[in-house]
Amino acid sequence: MTRGVGGESPSNVQQFLKGVSYPADKAQLLDQARRNGAPEEIQQIIEAFDEDEFGGPQDVMKAYGRTH
């Protein structure tokens, strides 16, 4: 998996979550990511999160950190 500019970096995950209203559950994150054109790799990252509820973008980044 690629980190940093491009690929699957935390900032790229957040880019595809623009428009999410927090708190949000994993299904809402996936739905918004798909609407924003997230590639399969980004969707797989979100699906791999152990958490089901996210209070804000910081919770998404914590979940990302635990899975990568």
Contacts in CASP RR format, 6 or more apart in sequence:
PFRMAT RR
TARGET T0000
AUTHOR 0000-0000-0000
METHOD contacts of the structure
MODEL  1
MTRGVGGESPSNVQQFLKGVSYPADKAQLLDQARRNGAPEEIQQIIEAFD
EDEFGGPQDVMKAYGRTH
1 7 0 8 1.000
1 8 0 8 1.000
1 41 0 8 1.000
1 68 0 8 1.000
2 8 0 8 1.000
2 9 0 8 1.000
3 9 0 8 1.000
3 68 0 8 1.000
6 12 0 8 1.000
7 41 0 8 1.000
8 41 0 8 1.000
8 42 0 8 1.000
8 45 0 8 1.000
8 68 0 8 1.000
10 61 0 8 1.000
10 64 0 8 1.000
10 65 0 8 1.000
12 42 0 8 1.000
13 42 0 8 1.000
13 45 0 8 1.000
13 46 0 8 1.000
13 60 0 8 1.000
13 64 0 8 1.000
14 57 0 8 1.000
14 60 0 8 1.000
14 61 0 8 1.000
15 36 0 8 1.000
16 32 0 8 1.000
16 33 0 8 1.000
16 36 0 8 1.000
16 37 0 8 1.000
16 38 0 8 1.000
16 42 0 8 1.000
17 29 0 8 1.000
17 32 0 8 1.000
17 33 0 8 1.000
17 36 0 8 1.000
17 57 0 8 1.000
17 60 0 8 1.000
18 32 0 8 1.000
18 36 0 8 1.000
19 32 0 8 1.000
19 36 0 8 1.000
20 28 0 8 1.000
20 29 0 8 1.000
20 32 0 8 1.000
21 28 0 8 1.000
22 54 0 8 1.000
22 55 0 8 1.000
22 56 0 8 1.000
22 57 0 8 1.000
23 53 0 8 1.000
23 54 0 8 1.000
23 55 0 8 1.000
23 56 0 8 1.000
24 32 0 8 1.000
24 53 0 8 1.000
24 54 0 8 1.000
24 55 0 8 1.000
24 56 0 8 1.000
25 52 0 8 1.000
25 53 0 8 1.000
25 54 0 8 1.000
26 46 0 8 1.000
26 47 0 8 1.000
26 49 0 8 1.000
26 51 0 8 1.000
26 52 0 8 1.000
26 53 0 8 1.000
26 54 0 8 1.000
29 46 0 8 1.000
29 49 0 8 1.000
29 54 0 8 1.000
29 60 0 8 1.000
30 43 0 8 1.000
30 46 0 8 1.000
30 47 0 8 1.000
33 42 0 8 1.000
33 43 0 8 1.000
33 46 0 8 1.000
34 43 0 8 1.000
38 46 0 8 1.000
45 64 0 8 1.000
45 67 0 8 1.000
45 68 0 8 1.000
48 67 0 8 1.000
49 60 0 8 1.000
49 63 0 8 1.000
49 64 0 8 1.000
49 66 0 8 1.000
49 67 0 8 1.000
50 63 0 8 1.000
50 66 0 8 1.000
50 67 0 8 1.000
51 59 0 8 1.000
51 63 0 8 1.000
53 59 0 8 1.000
54 60 0 8 1.000
54 63 0 8 1.000
END
